[in-house]
Amino acid sequence: MSAPIVVGYTATDAGADALALGIRLARSLDAAVHLVMVLPSEGSRNAAVVPERAYEDLLRGQARDWLAEAVQRVPEGVTRSAHVRFAESFAEGLIAAGEEFGARLIVVGAAGGGRFGRHRLGSVASELLHSSTVPVALAPAGTAAQDEQVVSRVTAALGTRAGADILLDEAAALAGDSGTALRLVSLVSLDVPAGLDTGMIRLVGGAHAQDVLSGARDRLPEGVDASVEEAPGDSIEDAVTHLDWLPGEVMLVGSSRLAQPRRLFLGSTAAKMLHVLPVPMIVVPRTRAEAGAL
Amino acid sequence: MTDTSRAMEPESGVTTGISQKGLSAGAVGVLGAVVIGVSTIAPAYTLTASLGPTVSVVGTQVPAIILVGFIPMLLTAFGYRELNRVMPDSGTSFTWGVRAFGPWIGWMTGWGLIAATVIVLSNLAGIAVEFLFLLIAQLTGNAGIADLAFNPIINVVVCLLFMLGATFVSYRDMKTTQKFQYILVSFQVIVLLLFAGVAIVKAVSGDAPDATAFSWSWFNPFEVPTFSAFAAGLSLSIFIFWGWDVVLTMNEETKNPEKTPGRAAMVTVVVVVSLYLLLSIGLIMFAGVGSGALGLANEDISANVFFALSDPVLGPLAFLVSLAVLSSSAASLQSTAVGPARTLLAMGHYDALPKKFARVSPRFFTPGYATIVSAVVASVFYAVMRLLSENVLTDTILSLGMMICFYYGLTAFACVWYFRRQWFDSVRSFFFTFLFPLVGGGILAVLFVTTLIDSMDPAYGSGSSVGGLGLVFVLGVAIIVVGIVIMIWQAIRRPAFFRGETLGKDAPPSIRRR
């Protein structure tokens, strides 16, 4: 059994999406799911409002009811548990729970639901993506309505920037553990300095893309094979739309280079990708935790 | 609740899993509690709203009334603290009332709390609107803008926008940082000190419209002309301390439940009383208690005295007062909105109101439905009052004082009655569960009845009347009657609560006889 999956649950559509994706990943990876509902601790929100422990108790009761309902929706055969946590922010509480459970992934729903595309980052998801030490999976709106039981393919978006190595390992591990195909997609052409004209990008990109992909393929662990694909297009949005996506597929991206070591930070490329990506996105920290640490 | 069981609970088990990190115990220290207290009381707001009406009834004896007014508040707060210690509950007065006196009286106690907070919400928003326009006028140097606040349409529209904003903030439970709150409170205190200081200096140097020499006799409560005036003044000064009790009743939420609440309550009351005394003395010395253009008893300015006096006192710096009142009303608007919403939530929870009221927003974890309902009611109340009353702010403040006496008094008696078997357990319980709340509740009851009788006179308050009876009286009675009607309707719709099935009467047994 692999490390558990923490689902950041709320009794909303976004929460249902997160739960659905969490279950799908748990089945594929043979992992347990921990439903975690993070409530605001009293007195941490507004310094003018009197903190009231009784209200906290009431909220806890309500949260337990919500979780008990949600747990019913987890199919037989998936190990599950549910927890209520109090923290100053939802993201903070989830990260703490992720670390406590030694989670492989934290799953949250993209709040709001797509007015401009399927993923719209709510403040929670965005805070999480800026500070998590654990990879974060974002469930696009509507995930709960899909019937996919398991992950069908793992796609990793590679660039030449630092971080791609760990991303590659994670993607290989994910594909290996879930017994699905791995697809490597080159985003090299989109990793060149801003300001280059389109023709130039094509030229530079085309040359490097093959190098990166074949290099990546060589570095894959024994026994894992991957298809490689170049994402055509003038912009990242364009490239993502032109790729074909299987139902149940997930996409991995590395966090931005601006992130502190071992913490996530959603880069501008990944952020753009989110707007058009029809499948769940998993953001992987740039550097790995040292062996022994957490 | 020390269960810290982790991860692998049995299938479908929902654990509360309260790890130490999740415990918010010890969130509030003395300073934090004082900031909460001062923000909730909002001295800049309460004084501008109540000083005028108080001067009109007791003249120069305001300092005496402020000091005396603290007594029933203190005595009642002791009762609150005892109840909160044994029955911490979001429904506060409602739950305690039901536990002590049963569903009917308890329901009305909750109703009183909701009515009082809804009235103060509308008054707060009304004051904020006036100061918003004044601030814009002061900053742009265009005095005409300040008058826009008195155009009924503009006034109501802007006021509703304020309410909408406050509701949005409390519904979404928007985060404001502690630092920001500390700055707001410090700013408020400093500006008020400056305001009072300059008023005193100008009065002494003769540079005032109606310089009145200070006299120690202002502190003598026996010089208040009549008992009616005394009662009216007292019920107003209860309003200025309203909110102070929350500091004293905070318990588990503080860093050191033994000491923090007591110390914080002391500091808060010293800060607030000093401000009130300085300001009331300063403004009486400066403007006098007459009904001249700037006199504190002038009906045109009395509902919002800082509005009229900040310019003459501070000149170019007057905008600071506007800013202080505006920010204090805004902060108070938020913290006050929490009270009725949580009481409504508790009433829904115990089936005393439709279940909808117990609904918690799954995204923001706030009492969503209850928050919106109380905001809508406050908005409608304000709009209607604005049309009915010649001086909406004065009349709302007077009826507010009455409603506070009503539900505080009932809560104090609830304390006395609830602990009836423990009165003589110890010296401590004799004072805190019997004598103090009994005397506090008694004073509040006398105030309530006296105000009710006096306010029948159409000349009471702003002089608005309905059918030959004073508007304040009509309001007070109407609120209570509406409460009774809704209660009977609820009793027919959901009898379980009224049969005591969801929340029963109780009286803890004596510890000695056990």
Chai-1 contact restraints between the chains, C-beta under 6 A:
chainA,res_idxA,chainB,res_idxB,connection_type,confidence,min_distance_angstrom,max_distance_angstrom,comment,restraint_id
A,T10,B,P362,contact,1.0,0.0,6.0,A-B,restraint_1
A,A11,B,P362,contact,1.0,0.0,6.0,A-B,restraint_2
A,T12,B,P362,contact,1.0,0.0,6.0,A-B,restraint_3
A,T12,B,R363,contact,1.0,0.0,6.0,A-B,restraint_4
A,L39,B,F365,contact,1.0,0.0,6.0,A-B,restraint_5
A,P40,B,F365,contact,1.0,0.0,6.0,A-B,restraint_6
A,S41,B,S24,contact,1.0,0.0,6.0,A-B,restraint_7
A,E42,B,S24,contact,1.0,0.0,6.0,A-B,restraint_8
A,G43,B,A27,contact,1.0,0.0,6.0,A-B,restraint_9
A,G43,B,V28,contact,1.0,0.0,6.0,A-B,restraint_10
A,R45,B,D173,contact,1.0,0.0,6.0,A-B,restraint_11
A,R45,B,K175,contact,1.0,0.0,6.0,A-B,restraint_12
A,N46,B,T176,contact,1.0,0.0,6.0,A-B,restraint_13
A,A47,B,Q178,contact,1.0,0.0,6.0,A-B,restraint_14
A,A47,B,Q181,contact,1.0,0.0,6.0,A-B,restraint_15
A,A48,B,S39,contact,1.0,0.0,6.0,A-B,restraint_16
A,A48,B,Q181,contact,1.0,0.0,6.0,A-B,restraint_17
A,A48,B,A331,contact,1.0,0.0,6.0,A-B,restraint_18
A,A48,B,Q334,contact,1.0,0.0,6.0,A-B,restraint_19
A,A48,B,S335,contact,1.0,0.0,6.0,A-B,restraint_20
A,V49,B,S335,contact,1.0,0.0,6.0,A-B,restraint_21
A,V49,B,V338,contact,1.0,0.0,6.0,A-B,restraint_22
A,V50,B,I36,contact,1.0,0.0,6.0,A-B,restraint_23
A,V50,B,V246,contact,1.0,0.0,6.0,A-B,restraint_24
A,P51,B,A27,contact,1.0,0.0,6.0,A-B,restraint_25
A,P51,B,E253,contact,1.0,0.0,6.0,A-B,restraint_26
A,R53,B,P88,contact,1.0,0.0,6.0,A-B,restraint_27
A,R53,B,E252,contact,1.0,0.0,6.0,A-B,restraint_28
A,R53,B,E253,contact,1.0,0.0,6.0,A-B,restraint_29
A,A54,B,P88,contact,1.0,0.0,6.0,A-B,restraint_30
A,A54,B,D89,contact,1.0,0.0,6.0,A-B,restraint_31
A,A54,B,S90,contact,1.0,0.0,6.0,A-B,restraint_32
A,Y55,B,S90,contact,1.0,0.0,6.0,A-B,restraint_33
A,L58,B,S90,contact,1.0,0.0,6.0,A-B,restraint_34
A,L59,B,F365,contact,1.0,0.0,6.0,A-B,restraint_35
A,Q62,B,V360,contact,1.0,0.0,6.0,A-B,restraint_36
A,R64,B,V14,contact,1.0,0.0,6.0,A-B,restraint_37
A,L67,B,V14,contact,1.0,0.0,6.0,A-B,restraint_38
A,A68,B,V14,contact,1.0,0.0,6.0,A-B,restraint_39
A,V71,B,S12,contact,1.0,0.0,6.0,A-B,restraint_40
A,S81,B,E9,contact,1.0,0.0,6.0,A-B,restraint_41
A,A82,B,V14,contact,1.0,0.0,6.0,A-B,restraint_42
A,H83,B,T15,contact,1.0,0.0,6.0,A-B,restraint_43
A,H83,B,G17,contact,1.0,0.0,6.0,A-B,restraint_44
A,V84,B,T16,contact,1.0,0.0,6.0,A-B,restraint_45
A,R85,B,G22,contact,1.0,0.0,6.0,A-B,restraint_46
A,F86,B,G22,contact,1.0,0.0,6.0,A-B,restraint_47
A,F86,B,S24,contact,1.0,0.0,6.0,A-B,restraint_48
A,A96,B,K21,contact,1.0,0.0,6.0,A-B,restraint_49
A,F101,B,A7,contact,1.0,0.0,6.0,A-B,restraint_50
